């Protein structure tokens, strides 16, 4: 597959899983059964099912979640996505009860591709900044 095809797969996966109806069948198509998530929170099962639970958890916590792909770059079997997620905290998030506050989270994710599917991913996001925006922990001094 070409790098453009890899980028199209990753874009569709992220946008459909997070932004639309929450139909996670896109994961069945584009996440390998033995997918390895190097940034998954503790307690998630491995593979495709872990990815679905992760996305479902974010959609539950932020029912109006909107993921924007800020940049996408591919080289060889790697697709890198810089993204911003926004939404209103209306469901439990990592044991934190809903605050009703809006917040945003920025991150970058590396996706390794094989056979038209994501087989591995790792990355980083500004979880601390999100928790500050939600009012769960104090923000930086003014």
N, C-alpha and C positions, 0 to 999 in steps of 0.2 A: 504494500500500500504506500501511497505517497504521503508526504507530510501534510499536504492539504486535506487529504482524506482523514488522516489521524485528527487534525484540528476539527474537522466537521463532526466527527464522532464525539469527541470530548465536549464540544460546544453543545451539541444536541443532548448529550447525557446530562450535563449540568443544568441546562435551561429547562429541560422537560422534567427532570427529577425535582427540582426546587421550585420552579416558577408556575407551572401550569396546574393541572388538576391533582398533582401528586401521584399520578399513575406511575408506579415504579416498575412497570413492565419494561421500560427503557433500560433498566439495570439488567434484566434478563438478557437483553440483546447486546449490551455493550460492556458489561462487567464479567470478567472471566469467573467461572465457578470457583477456581482456586486463587482468586484475587487476594493480594496482600496489602493491607492498609497500615502503613508504618506510622500513621498519626491518629489512629483510632483511639477513642477513650477506653480506659480499662473496662472489661466486662462484656465487650461486644464479641459476638462469635466471629470466626474468620470467614473469609470468602464473601460471596455476593450477598448472602443474608445479612452479614454485618453492615455492609454498605446500605442496604435497604433500611435497617433499623436506625442507622445514623441519620439518614435523610428524614425518615419518619419522625425521629425525635426533634429535629429542628423544625419540621413542619407543624408538629404538635405545639411546640413552645412559641412559634411565630406563625400563626395560621395565614397571615398576610405576607409571608416572606417573599422577598424579591431579590434574586441573585442577578447581579450585573457582571458580565465579563468585561473587565477593563482592558485587558490585553491577553492575547494568546499567541504563543510562539512555539514552533515545532522544529526539531532537528532530529533526524534519524528516527528512533522509536520513542522519543521523548516529546511530550506536549506539556508546556508550562502555561498555567492560567493564573493571572492576577484577577481577583474578583472582589466585589463588595456585596455583602448581604445586608438588607434592611428589613425591618418588621417591627411589630408590636408584640411585646412579651405577654401573651395571654394564656400560656400553659407552662407547666413545670419544665425547668431547664436545669439539668444536672443537679436535681434535688432542690432547686431554688423555686419557691412558689411564684406565680405570676405577679408581676409588678404593674402591669398595664402601661408601662413606659415604652416608648419607641427607642430603638437603638440601631446601630450599624456595626458591622464587623468586616474588616478587610483582611485578605489573606492571599497567599500564593500557594499553588499546588502543582507538584510535578507528577505527571502520569506517564507510566511506561506502557507501551502498546505492544501487542502481539496478536496476530490473527484477527485484526479488526476489533479487539477488545482491550479494555484497560486491565492489565494484569498486576499492576503495583502502583501505589501512590504514596506520596509523602509531601509534607509542606508545613506551613506555619500560619497562624492567624493571631490577631490582636484580641485575644479573649479578655485580657485585663481591661482594655479600653471598652469593650462591650459591657462588662459588668459595671464599670464606672458610669456609662451612659444610662444603664438601667437603674442606677441608684442603689445597687446591691452593696457596693463598696465605695468608700470616698474617692473622689476624683483628685486630680492634681491641685495643689494650692493655687489660688487665684492670684 
